[in-house]
Amino acid sequence: MVDLRSLLSLALAALLLLLQPASASALEQPHSFVAEAVRAVAPAVVRIDIERTVARQPFDPALLDPFLRDLFGDPSGTTRERGQGSGVVIDAAAGLVLTNAHVVDSVDSVEVTLADGRQLDGSVEGIDPVTDLALVRLRGARNLQAAPLGDSEALEVGDWAIALGSPYGLERTVTLGIVSSLHRDINSLGFADKRLDLIQTDAAINPGNSGGPLIDAAGRVIGINTLVRSGPGAGLGFAIPINLAKRVADQLVRGGQVVHPYLGLQLVPLTARRARENNRDPDALLQLPERDGALVQRVLPESPAEQAGLRRGDLVVAAGEQPVRDPSALLQRVEQAQVGEPLALTVIRGRRELSLSIRPAALPRAAG
């Protein structure tokens, strides 16, 4: 026979357990993956304050009147400009900070504020304007922490992306988004003097974020924040892939100058559809090959391209046995080539397919 009294006692005991307040450990929730990732990198993120001398903008000639000169001051000469950016420590022993070239270009002084509040003087170790990357060496740096670096080639669209830096001077700011696109050609954003395939992200990047790290969900640096699009399409941020940044940083440490291979071509994209439309036009100046590729618009005089026999109207469809579907694909292949070493090109000229050999030269500094 069931003991009713015992059953009631057990039920009452269970009810009392349910009504007891939960312990502090039970109520404590774990931090998000974002907090964990930021904790791994934040000690390596720095704020960079700079000063540079810039020429004053010329005034209207009317301001040369003596009375107006006394009122507004001498319009000639220079003025001091202050600016801010971000950076990330990549070598703690050597005190090396990776940042953007535009943050520290032509500066007179660099002051770096570490995550723990220490302020150190810095000197520009090297700048590469072509990739918008620079290295700053900290003076008297002790007990630094370097950020773990990831592999930007392993990224996929949709991966988490976390931006760190000091937008508008607000230190230790974190924003979250995803990798929106990969291999975004910087020339399509209006920067003809740069060579970059960028990581596109919707993580908020604002003025002052430049040079700070873009990290993945595991807390590894996957890019260096470089610019944000304003106006139409605002909200798009872009970062330099960390694999490229590592290669550039290694060259800056060794020699202070980065050598970029160069062919001497001005190219435009061509698709088979666009070529067919052109060829149907009775007023077309040139019949184009109906294939995808990089169309030669101009060959620069005395360039490796001219020496190799390339001509305006040639369509480059392969480089080093890799297909070329647009100018950015050719540029990427050239960037991986060695200066002075032959690079095989497959070119369509009229109805003929040609095999040409070209030896890239070092990109002239004046060319960007």
C-alpha positions in Angstrom: 0.0 0.0 0.0 1.4 3.4 -1.0 2.3 5.6 1.9 0.4 8.8 1.1 2.2 10.8 3.8 5.6 9.9 2.3 4.5 10.9 -1.2 3.2 14.3 0.1 6.6 14.9 1.9 8.6 14.2 -1.3 6.3 16.5 -3.3 6.7 19.3 -0.8 10.4 18.9 -0.7 10.6 19.1 -4.5 8.4 22.2 -4.5 10.6 23.9 -1.9 13.7 23.3 -4.1 11.9 24.8 -7.1 11.0 27.9 -5.1 14.5 28.5 -3.7 16.4 31.4 -5.4 19.0 30.4 -7.9 22.6 30.7 -6.9 24.8 33.4 -8.3 26.8 30.9 -10.4 23.6 29.6 -11.9 22.4 33.1 -12.8 25.8 34.1 -14.3 25.7 34.0 -18.1 28.9 33.5 -20.2 30.2 36.4 -22.2 29.6 36.5 -25.9 32.2 35.4 -28.5 32.7 39.0 -29.3 33.9 39.8 -25.8 36.2 36.8 -25.8 37.7 37.8 -29.2 38.2 41.4 -28.2 39.9 40.3 -25.0 42.6 38.6 -27.0 43.4 41.6 -29.2 42.5 44.7 -27.3 45.8 45.0 -25.3 47.6 45.3 -28.7 45.4 48.1 -30.1 46.8 51.6 -29.8 45.7 55.2 -30.6 48.1 57.3 -32.8 48.2 61.1 -32.5 50.2 62.9 -35.1 51.3 66.4 -36.0 52.4 67.5 -39.4 53.3 70.8 -41.1 51.1 71.7 -44.0 51.2 74.7 -46.4 48.5 77.2 -45.8 45.9 77.5 -48.6 46.5 80.7 -50.6 44.2 83.6 -49.8 42.5 85.9 -52.2 44.9 88.6 -53.5 42.7 91.2 -51.8 44.0 89.9 -48.4 47.4 91.3 -49.3 46.1 94.7 -48.5 48.1 96.0 -45.4 45.0 96.6 -43.4 43.6 93.1 -44.1 47.0 91.6 -43.4 47.0 93.1 -40.0 43.5 91.9 -39.4 43.9 88.2 -40.6 47.6 87.7 -40.4 50.2 86.8 -43.0 48.5 84.5 -45.5 51.8 82.9 -46.6 53.7 80.2 -44.7 52.6 77.0 -43.0 50.4 75.7 -40.3 50.4 72.8 -37.9 47.9 70.0 -38.4 46.9 67.4 -35.8 45.3 64.1 -36.6 44.5 60.7 -35.1 44.3 57.1 -36.1 44.7 53.6 -34.8 47.2 50.9 -35.0 48.0 47.4 -33.7 51.2 46.0 -32.2 52.4 43.1 -34.3 55.9 42.6 -32.8 56.1 43.2 -29.1 59.9 42.6 -28.8 60.7 45.1 -31.5 58.0 47.5 -30.6 56.4 47.5 -34.1 52.9 48.9 -34.7 51.1 48.4 -38.0 48.9 51.2 -39.2 47.8 53.0 -42.4 50.2 55.1 -44.5 47.8 58.0 -44.7 47.7 58.2 -40.9 51.5 58.8 -40.5 52.5 60.2 -43.9 54.8 63.3 -43.8 54.4 63.7 -40.0 56.6 65.7 -37.7 55.8 63.8 -34.5 54.0 60.5 -33.5 52.6 59.8 -30.1 51.2 56.4 -29.3 48.8 55.7 -26.5 48.7 52.0 -25.4 45.7 50.2 -24.2 46.9 50.5 -20.6 47.2 54.3 -20.9 50.9 54.6 -21.3 52.0 57.2 -23.9 55.1 56.6 -26.0 56.9 58.5 -28.7 57.1 56.7 -32.0 59.1 57.0 -35.2 57.9 56.0 -38.7 59.8 52.9 -39.7 58.6 52.8 -43.3 55.6 53.7 -45.5 54.1 52.0 -48.6 51.7 54.4 -50.2 50.7 51.9 -52.8 49.1 49.6 -50.2 48.4 52.3 -47.7 50.4 50.5 -45.0 53.0 51.8 -42.6 55.1 50.7 -39.6 55.8 52.7 -36.5 58.5 51.8 -34.0 57.9 52.6 -30.4 60.7 54.1 -28.3 61.4 52.7 -24.9 58.5 50.2 -25.1 58.3 47.6 -22.4 55.8 44.8 -21.6 53.9 45.1 -24.9 51.5 42.5 -26.1 51.3 41.7 -29.8 48.0 40.7 -31.5 47.6 37.2 -32.9 47.5 37.3 -36.7 45.1 35.2 -38.7 44.9 34.1 -42.4 42.9 36.4 -44.6 42.9 33.8 -47.4 40.8 31.5 -45.3 38.0 34.1 -45.0 34.5 33.5 -46.5 31.7 35.9 -47.1 29.4 35.9 -44.1 32.2 35.3 -41.5 32.0 37.5 -38.4 34.1 40.7 -38.5 34.9 42.9 -35.5 36.5 46.3 -35.9 38.6 47.8 -33.1 40.1 51.3 -32.9 39.6 54.9 -31.8 37.0 56.5 -34.1 36.7 60.2 -33.4 39.3 59.8 -30.7 37.0 57.4 -28.7 39.5 54.8 -27.5 38.7 51.1 -27.2 35.7 51.2 -29.4 34.4 47.9 -30.8 31.9 47.3 -33.6 30.5 44.1 -35.0 29.5 43.0 -38.5 30.2 40.4 -41.1 32.6 40.0 -44.1 30.3 41.4 -46.8 32.7 40.7 -49.8 36.2 39.7 -50.6 38.7 40.9 -53.2 37.0 44.3 -53.6 39.2 46.3 -56.1 40.1 49.6 -54.6 40.2 51.2 -58.1 36.5 50.7 -58.3 36.2 53.0 -55.2 38.1 55.8 -57.0 41.7 55.2 -55.8 43.6 54.8 -59.0 47.0 55.2 -57.3 46.6 52.1 -55.0 47.0 48.4 -55.5 44.6 46.6 -53.1 42.0 43.9 -53.1 40.0 44.8 -50.0 37.9 43.0 -47.4 34.5 44.7 -47.4 32.5 44.7 -44.1 29.4 46.2 -42.6 31.1 46.6 -39.2 31.1 50.3 -38.5 34.4 52.0 -39.5 34.7 55.7 -38.8 37.4 58.4 -39.0 40.0 57.4 -36.5 39.5 53.7 -37.0 42.1 53.8 -39.8 45.0 51.5 -39.0 43.1 49.5 -36.4 42.6 45.8 -36.7 39.6 43.9 -38.1 39.4 40.6 -36.3 37.6 37.3 -36.7 35.4 35.4 -34.2 38.5 33.7 -32.8 40.3 36.9 -31.9 42.8 36.9 -34.8 43.6 39.9 -36.9 42.3 39.4 -40.5 42.7 42.9 -41.8 43.8 46.5 -41.2 40.9 49.0 -41.4 41.6 51.6 -44.0 38.5 53.5 -45.3 34.8 53.9 -45.1 32.4 54.9 -47.9 30.4 58.0 -47.2 27.5 59.5 -49.1 25.5 57.1 -51.2 26.2 53.5 -50.1 27.4 54.7 -46.7 28.0 52.1 -44.1 30.5 50.1 -46.1 33.9 49.6 -44.5 37.0 48.3 -46.1 40.1 46.6 -44.6 43.5 45.6 -46.1 43.9 41.7 -45.9 46.4 40.8 -43.1 48.3 38.4 -45.4 49.2 41.3 -47.6 49.9 43.5 -44.6 52.4 40.9 -43.2 54.3 40.8 -46.5 54.5 44.6 -46.7 55.6 44.8 -43.0 58.4 42.3 -43.6 59.7 44.4 -46.5 59.4 47.6 -44.6 61.4 46.2 -41.7 64.2 44.9 -44.0 64.6 47.8 -46.3 62.2 50.6 -45.6 60.8 50.4 -49.1 58.4 48.0 -50.8 59.0 47.0 -54.4 55.9 46.4 -56.5 56.1 44.7 -59.9 54.8 46.9 -62.8 54.0 46.3 -66.5 53.1 49.7 -67.7 49.5 49.1 -68.9 46.3 50.9 -68.6 43.5 48.3 -68.6 39.7 48.2 -68.8 37.5 45.2 -68.2 35.9 43.5 -71.2 33.2 40.9 -71.2 32.0 38.8 -74.1 28.6 40.5 -74.0 30.1 44.0 -74.1 32.4 43.0 -77.0 29.4 41.7 -79.0 27.6 44.9 -78.5 30.6 46.9 -79.7 31.1 44.6 -82.7 27.5 45.1 -83.9 28.0 48.9 -84.0 28.8 49.9 -87.6 30.7 52.9 -86.3 32.9 50.9 -83.9 36.6 51.9 -84.3 37.8 48.4 -83.3 36.5 44.9 -83.5 37.0 43.3 -80.0 37.5 39.6 -79.1 34.3 38.3 -77.7 35.8 37.0 -74.5 36.2 38.1 -70.9 39.6 39.6 -70.0 41.6 42.7 -69.4 41.6 45.0 -72.5 44.7 47.1 -73.1 43.6 50.7 -73.4 47.1 52.2 -73.3 50.7 51.0 -73.3 53.1 53.4 -71.4 56.2 54.4 -73.3 59.5 52.6 -72.4 57.6 50.2 -70.1 58.0 46.4 -69.8 54.7 46.1 -71.7 56.0 48.1 -74.7 59.3 46.1 -74.7 57.2 42.8 -74.7 55.2 44.0 -77.8 51.8 44.6 -76.2 49.5 46.9 -78.2 46.4 48.9 -77.6 43.4 46.7 -78.2 45.1 43.5 -77.0 43.0 41.4 -74.7 44.9 39.6 -71.9 43.1 36.4 -71.0 45.8 34.5 -69.0 48.9 35.3 -67.0 51.3 32.6 -65.7 48.8 29.9 -66.9 46.1 31.4 -64.7 42.9 32.8 -66.3 42.5 36.6 -66.4 38.8 37.7 -66.4 39.3 41.3 -65.5 42.1 43.8 -64.8 42.1 43.1 -61.0 42.9 39.4 -61.7 45.9 40.5 -63.9 47.0 43.0 -61.2 46.9 40.3 -58.6 49.0 38.0 -60.7 51.5 40.7 -61.4 51.8 41.6 -57.7 52.8 38.0 -57.0 55.4 38.0 -59.8 59.1 38.7 -59.3 60.7 41.9 -60.7 62.9 41.0 -63.7 61.6 37.4 -64.0 59.6 36.4 -67.1 55.8 36.3 -66.8 53.9 34.4 -69.6 50.9 36.2 -71.0 48.2 34.9 -73.3 46.8 37.7 -75.5 44.0 37.8 -78.1 44.9 40.2 -80.9 42.2 40.3 -83.6 41.5 36.7 -84.4 44.9 35.4 -83.2 46.0 34.1 -79.8 49.5 35.1 -78.9 51.9 33.9 -76.2 54.1 36.8 -75.0 56.8 36.9 -72.3 57.0 40.1 -70.1 59.5 41.0 -67.4 57.9 43.2 -64.7 60.0 46.1 -63.6 59.8 47.9 -60.2 56.9 50.3 -60.0 58.4 53.9 -60.3 57.9 55.8 -57.1 56.3 58.7 -59.0 53.7 56.3 -60.4 52.3 55.8 -57.0 
